[in-house]
Amino acid sequence: MVTLFQMWVVPLYFTIKLNWWRFLVIWVLFSAVTAFVTFRATRKPLVQTTPRLVYKWFLLIYKISYATGIVGYMAVMFTLFGLNLLFSFQQNLPGPRVPQGHPHHEDEERDVMKL
């Protein structure tokens, strides 16, 4: 139960700390709807439409997660094969960090200044 609680609270902490307000809104909506579905599912006697509500909600979450995974996988594959250049998308990945005192440390600082 502690793991479940932390999986719910840790995103809240980082969302507030990093000012990810859009994620916070989605997190609150997801939590509220899931709490409502859970509330309906734990009432006695069970309303006839409750099993359908529970199934529909978690099926929707599954489909959204699946579609997001497929789109993310395709984005990575397109980038690896260079298809992002067809759409004029640039890769914005940081290079390796060069420690201070290393002969190429000044080169990294110069490259950062260009950005």
Summary of the structure (lengths in Angstrom):
residues: 115
radius of gyration: 22.5
end to end distance: 46.5
largest distance: 73.1
contacts: 207
relative contact order: 0.04
helix: 73%
strand: 0%
